[in-house]
């Protein structure tokens, strides 16, 4: 029988209790010093007083809830604010938004949890990121504006590597993933419910975002996430609630006036029979499309000149927007042709107004290949047998909408898509003991002399696994 002695953790109390005493004294000194600093700050003005009260509340919450629960709350807040991240910032041009701050808090709190955890990134994603890093550094070094290019490149890496990598290393259970997904949907529902009374731009709804197109993009991602949530439970009340969220998401797309968002939603609906592998769903979809075609003229007439349907028909400011996009596209093509191999750096990528073309113009054809590899890894599981493959609907929505989006680092899009990496990480095999399929069995249930690689499975775990695979 192997030795089952558990090593003493660094913070454990030694035989004489000296370590525990030292730690308690250190915590006491820290709390006293923090209280003194906050009291001094509060006495210097109302703004500092509000900040001091906020910090004190955060410390109290950390003490009551614990580090991991606080980290989860920060992640929930980040996902909930992502659909309107620039709209709730002091200015749309602010480089750091409330969403970024919440992610930063979550990372700080999760550091002790993440240290020592294995990284199980898919090979295709790792190679794609390596290509992007190499070409991005080279294009930035030789860019006419290397400092601006480096800043833009860093912001892209924050979501491309930082956010996706955070979820991959953290590897939360699926219940937490569902909670994060629901948080994003809830944030967009709040923005949508606010939109009728909120500001409008050219009579197009904005919600709590900073631009109608951003409102439409959030609607697309929320709709894609409801397609995943639909299959999570089969209770009638649950399905009705998810359907209501999906309808509100479509409403936000239509009232935003975003033609690209409306087209992507239609494309996602068309994907359903292929993903579900159902002839019945295909027939119902064909019937729905036929009814939509017949009713389309009436819908266009009744939706107003600024809606997505009317703008698809060429009304409102659609022609002006088309000319602006064509000019941006020509600019991006000229940039790409000037340096098709290394690219031009990221200083002017935002003016291309097309993420795919912007990537090609910034880091050249080789870098574009790496970017497409990343997208392929995130989107491919939709055609597999993974029980959570519907989560990658959002990756297909991302691929379809980004040719109309200017910013590479758009949090509205990347935050919604990032959880798809958890499906890609376990795409090939379904193991009931894998934490990416179901919650793993309790460690205490594994016999000490069990052979390596053969984990014990309790009856409840086996039942859960069967449910997940058959769902």
Secondary structure by P-SEA (a helix, b strand, c coil): ccccccccccccccccaaaaaaaaaaaaaaaaaaaaaaaaaaaacaaaaaaaaaaaaaaaaaaaccaaaaaaaaaaaaaaaccccccccccccccccaaaaaaaaaaaaaccccccccccccaaaaaaaaaaaaaaaaaaaacccaaaaaaaaaaaaacccaaaaaaaaacccaaaaaaaaaaaaaaaaaaaaacccccccccccccccccaaaaaaaaaaaaaaaaaaccccccaaaaaaaaaaaaaaaaaaaaaccaaaaaaaaaaaaacccccccaaaaaaaaaaaaaaaaaaaaaaaaaccccaaaaaacccaaaaaaaaaaaaaaaaaaaaaaccccccccccccccccaaaaaaaaccaaaaaaaaaaaaaacccccccccccccaaaaaaaaacccccccccccccccccccccccccccccccccccccccccccccccccccccbbbbcaaaaaaaaaaaac
